């Protein structure tokens, strides 16, 4: 069995708790095949993105790629397909308002 350290390290980074907390709906599933096919990473897209991008999945062939190259490809081809975040009203604390307000301090 050939080892692919770049792919294994890439999967390790994707499965890190800090990363999985940023997108709790993302499911990471690994499948190991012993039929000598080259290693790859497949990203199944959510239905709303499938309709917009006209793609069901993105496949990265990772046989000779390093971890950094895999991360760059993921960022280029998968992250750009992610739905845009909707801005919500941000509630500011009193100290944040004072720091940003400028004219709202004590008068003498």
Order of alpha helices (4+ residues) and beta strands (2+ residues): alpha-alpha-beta-alpha-beta-alpha-alpha
